[in-house]
């Protein structure tokens, strides 16, 4: 799959270092003579085994280097804007097993760095920095114990809290390279979703599907790997029937037969950047058409998403967009007769949409699927906002998911039916006709622009 031109260049590590530096100096008046220090993820073995654990680079480290190799370190010297990457030295004993590692010369060519040294030089490098007058402040994230332990001359001037907080804030607003990487991850994801739809068509006949959820997961994963994305952004959700009512269903092992629909929440990771896409497909034969009740629920969710996207632009409060989604869900459930006995305004006030739409409308997206910087408040006493992963106004060039849903989860809804104050607003007889719809969610990834949004997701709905 062809890359955008910007992705053929180097990852903008030094620009990210400068962005972090500017934030620290402007917001916290950090001394000019300061150093950023981060340690990448280490190679770790499986317990009682000589095989390595699956490797995932620390995201803050990747943000400042673009390097996804294990056992690396970085320093960024603020006065000279010098970014130094430390990589493992060549180990002759490991070459016969793993081949030659990346050399310092190759690293300089591949990464946006000023110098590359073997990691064995790191203690000396830090000690030399400490001898400067005045000695620099060291900003680390708390994972770098090996070289900031007691006795190291830098330890008295080390801040373990600020850097993690600052990187979390600056990662919210994406640059051109990051948006292109997210767009590419979405293109791969779209092809994988298409493969799932085609597989469903092959498995379906006479308004029923054969096979299992695991077959759909296998098809999805195969397409991602074949298209250059060997890692998934997260554990995919392939929930058929009532399994779709579990928000993070991960078993993916149940038969498709006898179920109406399947919810597929799965996406590729490319270049450490994550897509996040959900589609809900019918299992009723080659036509792929929903039955009447499923179609009615799908249209509610589609309206929730469309109306919310119309409202979104830089500076809009995410809480207000989330409330709009709840209002549309309430109106739709009232129209279907599932909610009853009060006006739309009264039902919104009583939060009657929450049992059917219990999660937040979306979250920031980037190096992590649930990306940093959203400032959620999981202790919020208002159940409408408790699981909202982003709070406050959306900044320009942030990337956020828009993922409304309507679910028929017995665990959440049946207790409400028994409540004296709210149970009367749900028509049990009508509701019983919707349990097997399971759940419908539609999710796209959008860039917040000054006057609207740019949708990065191209998977067919």
N, C-alpha and C positions, 0 to 999 in steps of 0.2 A: 504494500500500500504506500503510495507516494507521500513523502513528507513535505510539509510546508517549508519554504526556504529558510525561515528563522530557525527551524529545528535541525537544520544541517550545520549550523554553527555551534559554538560552545555554549554550554549552559552559563547564564550570566551570574556567576558566583560573586565576582568582585562588586558588581552593582548591588547585590543583596547585602554584602558586607557593609558597603557604604550606606545603604538604607538603614541597617541596624545601627550603625555608628551615629548617623544623623539623629535618629530617634533618641539614643542614649544621651547624646550631648545636649540636644535641645530640650528634652523633657526632664532630665535628671542631673544636668550640669556635671557630667562625668569629667574627670581630669583628662586633659588632652593626651598626656602620656599614659595610655592605657592599652591593654592587650585583650583580645578575645581568644578564648581557648575552648575547643570542643574535642571530644573524643568520639569517634565513630563506634558503631556496634562491633563487639568482639565476636570472633568465632567461638561458638559454644557447642559442646558435644551433647548428644542425647544422653539421658541418664542411663548408666550401666551399659554404655555402647560407645563404639569408636566412630560412629557416624555423626556428622555435624547436624545441628538443628537447622531447619529452614532459615535462611538469612533474610533479615529485613533491616535496611540501613536506618539509623536514627534520623528522623526527618529534619530536625534542626541542623544536624551536621550536613545532610545533603543540601539543604537550602543555602548553606554558605560555601559549598565546594562543588556540587554537582557530581560528587564521587560516591558510587554505590559499592565500593570495595570494603571488606571487613578489616578490622584491626588498624585503622588509620586515625590520624589526629590532624588538627589544624591550629594554627595561630594566625591572628590578624593584628598587625601592629598599627594602631590608629594614627600615630604621627606621620608614618611613611606610607600608609595605605598598602602595606605589604602582606599578601596572603601566602602563607607557606603550608604546604600539604606534606604530611609525614606518612609514608607508606611502609609496609613491612619489607625488611631487607630480603634479598634472595637467600633461600634456604636450600642448599644443594640436595639435601636428603629428600625434599618434597618434590623436586622437579620431576623425578621419574614417575610420580603418582599424578601430579596435577599440571605438569607443564611449566613453562617459564612464567613467572609473574610479570605484572606491569613494571616496566623500568621507570626510573625518574625521568628519563628523556621522553618516553612515551607519555607519561603523565603530564609533562609540561605542554606537549603537543595537544593532548586530549582535553585538558581542563583549563578553565580560566583562572590560573594561579600565577604567582610570581616566582615561586621556588618550590622544589620538591626534594625532600631529604628522607633518608631512612629513619624509621621510627626509633631506632637505637640512638639517634642523635638528639632526640627530644629533651632528655634531662639537661644535657649541656646547653641546648638552645634556650631553655627556660632560665637556667642559671645565669647565662650571659645577659638576658633581659633584666634579671634582678639586679645585676651589677650597675645598671644605668643610674644616673643621678638626675633627677630623683627616680627612685624605683617605680616602675609602672604599676597601676592598678590592674589586676587580672579579673576578667569577667568570665565565669564558667557557669555550667548549669547544674552542678552537683553530681554528675556522673563521672567526673574526672578525678577520682580519689587517688589513683595511682601516682600522679605527678603533682598533687597538691596536698599531700599528707603532711602531718606535723614534721617539721625539720626542713621542709622545702622553704627557701628564703622568701617565696612569694606568698606563703599561706597567710601571713598577717595582713595582706592587702587584697585578699581574694573575696569577691562577691559571688555567692552561689545562687542568688535569687533573681537578680535583675535581668540577666541575659535571657533566661528562659521566657520570662514575661514579655520582654521586648520582641523577641523573635516571633512569639505567638501573636503579637499585635501586628507586626509588619507583614506577616504572611497572608493576612486577610486580603489585601489589595494586590492583585496579580499584574505582572508585566506581560509584554507581548509574547515572550517565549512560553511562559506558564500557560497562558490562554491557548496558545497553539498546541501545547502538549495535552491539555484537557480536551481540546477539539479532536485531536488525533485518537486519544483513548475512546472518545465517543464514536468515532467512525468505526473503529474495530468492534466496539460494543454493538453497534447497529447491525453489522454483518453477523455477529453471533446471535442476536435476537432473530434475525431473518432465518438463520439456520434452524432455530427452535420452532418457528412457525411452520417451516417446511417439514420438519420432523413430525409435528402434530398432524399435519395434513396426511402424511404417509401412514400414521398410526390410526387414523380415524376412518370410520365407515359406519353407515346407518346411525348417524347422530350419536356416536359413542367412540371413545378412544381406547385403544389397547396400550400395552406398554406401561412404563412407570416414570415417576418423577426423575429417577436417576438417569434414565435415557436422555431426558431433556438437558440435564446438567452436563452429561458427557458431551453432547453435541455442542453446547455452548462453549465449554472449556476447550474443545478441540479447535473451534474456529478462532478463538483468541490466540491460542498458541501458534496456529498456522499463520496468523497474520502479524506475528511479532510481539505478542503480549503474553509471555509465559506465566505471568502472575495475575491472579484475580484481585480486584480492588478490595474485595471482602468475600466472605463465604456466601455464595449465591443462595437465593431463596427460590425454590421451585415447588410452590405449594398448590396442590390441586384440591378442589372442593373446599371443605371446611378448614383444611390446613392453611388456606390463604388468610384466614382470620387471625392467625398467629403472626404478629408483626415481623418477628425475626425467626421464622420457622426455618430450621436447618437440617432436618432429617433427610429430606429429599429421597425417600425410599418407598413411598407408597404407590399403589397402582393408580393409573388414570381412569380405569374403567369405573363407570357408575358415577363419575363426577362431571359437573357442568363446565367448569372453567379452571384455568391454572394461572396463578400469579407468579410472574418471573421477575424477580428483583436481582439482577446480576450485571456485572460490568467489568471491563478490563482495566488493568493498571498498565500504563505505558510510561517509561522513563520516570518511574516513581510517582507519577500523577494519576489520580483516580477518577474514572467516570463513575456515575451512580445512576442507573436507569431502571425503571420499573414499567412493565407492561402487563396487562391482564388479557389473556387469550381465551377464546371459547374452545372447548373440546368437542364441539358438535359437528363432526364431519368436515369434509374438504372445504365447504363454504366458509367455515370459520365464523358463522353468524351466531350471536348470542341468542339465548331464549328470551322471552319477553321480560321476565323479572330481572335477569342479568343485564339486559340492555338498558332498562330503566335506571338501575343503579350506576351503570357505567356512564350514562349521560349526566347524572348528577356530578360524578367525580370529574368528568371532562369539563363541565361548566365551572366547577370550583377552580380547576387549574387555569382555564382560559381567562376567567374574570380576575383572578389574582395576578396573572402575568400582565394584564392590561393596566393594573394599578401600580406595578413595580417600576421604580426608577431610582436613581441616586437620591438619597435623602429621605426616602419613605421609611416610616417606622415599620419594622417587620411584625410587630404585634398587631398593627392595624390590618395588615394583609392577612394574617392568621385569623383575625376575627371575621373578616369577609368570608373566608373559606367556611368557617363555622356557620355563618348566616346562610350561605347557599346550601350547605348540607342540611340545615334545619328546614329550609323551604322545600328542598327536594323530598325529605323524609315525610314531611307534612303532606305533600302532594301525593305520595304513594299510599298514604293512610297508615303508615307505620307509627308516626306521631299524630296525636289527636288532642282534642279537648281544650285547646288554647290557641291564641293567635301566634303568629310567627315571633312577634316581639316578646311575648311571654315565654315562649319555649326557648328563645335565645337567652333570656334572662335567667331561666332555670337550668341552663347549660345542658339541655336535653340532647344535643348533638355529641357530647363528649363520649358517651358509651359506644357510639358508632364511629367516632373519629377521635381516638384517644391520644394521638401523638402530635408532635409539632409539624408545621407545614413544610419545614425543610431545614437545612443546615448549610454552613459554609463547606466548600469543596476545594480540594487542592492536593497536597502531598498526602493528606489523610482523607479518608472518606468522610468522616465526621471531623472536619478540619478545625483548627484552633481559632481562637479569637472571638467566639460567639457569645461568651459570658452568659451561659445558661444559668437558671436559678431553679434547681431541682427541689428546693425547699419551698417554692412558691405555694402559698395556700390556695391560690386560685387554680383549680384543676384544668382550666382552659389553657393556661400558660406553663404549667409545671414541667412539661416535657418539650418546651420550645427551646431548641438548641442555639438560636440566635436571638439576642435582645438588642433593641435600639435601632438606629437608622442604618440603612444599607449604604455603604460607601461606593463610589464609582469604581468600577473595575474589580469589585469583589465578585466571586462566583458562588452561587447559592443553588441548592436544589429546590424544586417546587414539586411536592409529592403529596397531594391530598389523597385521601382514601375514605371509603365507607366500608365497615366491616361488621360481620354478624358473629361476634365472638361470644359464646354462651357464658364464659367465665366473667365477662365484663357486663353483659346485658341482663342476665337472669337475676343478679342481685338487685338491680334497679327495679325490675318488675315487682319485687317484694317490698320496695320502699313505700311507706305510707304517703310521702309527699310527692314522689315523682312517678311511681309505677302506673298511675292512672293515665299518664300521658302517652303510654305506649300501648298500641292495640295488639294484644297477644295473638289473636287470630290471624291478623294480617302478617305479623312478624313471622309466624310459623312457616309461611310460604317463602321465606327468604334465607333461612339458615343454610340451605345447600348452595346458595350463591357464594357463600364463603366470605370473600372480601375482594374489593376492587381498589387498586392503587395505580395511579399514573404519575410517573416521575420523569422530569426533564432537568437538565443542568443549564443554567442561564448566567450570562455575564450582566452585571448591573451597569447600565450606561446612563449618561446624563439625562436622556429623554425617554428611556424605556429599557428593554432587555434585548440581548442577543442570545438566541437559543442555540446552544452547542450540540444539542441532542438531535440526531437525525434518524433514530430508529422509528420505523412506521408504527402508528397507533392503530 
